[in-house]
Amino acid sequence: MADIKVSGMTMTVSGRLDTIVGSFSLDLQLMALVTNNTKPDIVIDMKGLEYISSDAIRVLAAARRAVTAKGGQIKLLHLTQQVKNALGLVGQLSQFTVVD
């Protein structure tokens, strides 16, 4: 189960972003940030993220498109190797600004 905390424009995600609950929660939180901000610059700290499902990756990709359309960006922080591999496997790693 994922634990998602939001403080301002920074989101901290830990645990497991699974197919149903984790992806849905991530989508709700990200879309709220996108909708409520004119130029959203979102930082997602994934230091404690153990697993990310393909559905959660699709949520991130959709959020990136929505943020980019509003002139903002999403930065991903502290990715584990497993999360980097999952994002890279589907061609999404290079679409984000990644900071170790």
Order of alpha helices (4+ residues) and beta strands (2+ residues): beta-beta-alpha-beta-alpha-beta-alpha-beta
